[in-house]
Amino acid sequence: MSLAAALSIATGGLANIDRQLALVSQNVANANTPGYAAEVGSQQALTESGIGMGVRTGATTRLTDAALQAQTQQQAASVAELTTRQTALQAIDAVQGTPGQGNDLPSLVGALGNSFSDLLNQPDNQTAQSAVVGAAQTLVRGIAAIGDAYTTQRNAAQANLGTEVTAANQALGDIGRLSDRIVALKSTGQSTADLENQRDAAVGTLSGLLSVKTQVSGNGDLLVMTESGLTLPTRGTDGPFALAPANLAPQSSYGSGTVPGLTLGGQDVTNQVRGGQMGANIALRDTTLPTYQATLDEFAQSLASRFSAQGLTLFSDGSGTVPSGGGSPAQNGYVGFAATIQVDPAVVANPSLVRDGTQAVADNPAGASAFTPNPATGPAGFTTLIARVLTFALGTNAQAGVAQPTPNLGGLGPDGTFKLPFGAPRALADFAGSLVGAQAQDSATATATLQTEAAVQTSLTGKLTAETGVNMDREMASIVALQNAYGINARVIAAAQSMWTQLLSAVAG
């Protein structure tokens, strides 16, 4: 072998070592980067007539496990969905109050009943009469606070969904731009490992926003689909997803068209996007929180109508009337009533009405019995109304032997698509307890499920990292091997340089 050939082989070896060292350095620098797949260099020995002619550096590849990576991405969507749901429901929990501490809805109903019990023993006591009005006002504030929390969280879900749409469009655009470069490089046989890692990071971002599946095509392009089978476009100047801004009220609903839909390329896909933060916020905005609102409206209407049926309009809407039921949909006349319910202004102005009553009641064989209010000149010890409230308005019967009408179980909300998440409680305290209990159970379930799914995510992520991530022991071993190879090639070059010097000296002599 000539000196020139030996020098060329050694020089090529050093160049290859430099590239391998740069690759190790990149791997080490990204050892803690989530989802980063370790990159592996390749080289091929060159021979001619059985004689070694150096080394050729090949394309860089990645350590990959497509099935495990897909599982990890799906799990990320599940955890993001549950985290978003848990955050919203815990905000509701904070407003619901602590059971048994006097600030929760069942306790407020109980406090109202206690104030009537106190009044029964001293019906002419103005302080006791005012205490009833005060307990009613506290209950109304509690109902309003819960309703406000629902509306606040719905609007938060709407706003968050708008932010997530922007992020999803950005991720899809990044995937498309990276895919274009990957396709171009693959067509010329060049390495695309770095770009594939960057594209996987963009897919990871998208997976936190909604549940997606991906498929790599033969030319290196990436097909992105939702769990429902929608193909998500990754190319285009404008983002494929769009959502109009909106300020939601209790009466707003997706079904009635008063809540904007999520569109993809101009087509409404609201019900086809699941998982991730976007799926969670759609469910919260359009199903979970409207169901809560409808349940609270049903409670508020039951509260007001049962008192009114006994002869005391203690609760009314902003116009001073008790909204009637029997509409179509079921809550047509009182959607959002929980946000406007108040202690009737006439009672606030004249607390003695909680003893005397506000209106006469005709006998109803299917409801309350007849009642005549205590006239202004009537007895100060009048207890008929108070007894009716304690026995019937707050009880399970409308009159002796006649059960209270059950709340509407279905056909609830602005478009009649929701239903109570529990049975048919007849007593107001039971209704309040079921309402709070069902929603607290939703929150507890979300928290428990999140803990389980987060543990699964940690396990999958750890397994993926172990199989495809950066192994520091492996990288350190590579460095040692590359250093040894560097030394060997350097000695070859030094020997060749010495021989060239001696040759030139001999020729010159």
Protein Blocks (a to p, Z undefined) as FASTA:
>chain_A
ZZklmmmmmmmmmmmmmmmmmmmmmmmmmmmgghiacdddddddddeehiaebjaddddd
ddddfklmmmmmmmmmmmmmmmmmmmmmmmmmmmnopehilpamklmmmmmmmmmmmmmm
mmmlmklmmmmmmmmmmmmmmmmmmmmmmmmmmmmmmmmmmmmmmmmmmmmmmmmmmmmm
mmmmmmnopafklmmmmmmmmmmmmmmmpccdddddfkopacdddfkopacdfbdjbdfb
dcddddddfkbcfklopaccddeehiacklmcggjjklmmmmmmmmmmmmmmmmmmmmmm
mmmmmmmmnopafbccfkopacdehiacfklmmgoklmmgccdfklmmmmmlmmnopbdc
dddfklccddddddfklcfklcklmmmmmmmmmmmbfbehiacddddfbhiajkopaccf
bdcdfbfklmmmmmmmmmmmmmmmmmmmmmmmmmmmmmmmmmmmmmmmccfklmmmmmmm
mmmmmmmmmmmmmmmmmmmmmmmmmmmZZ
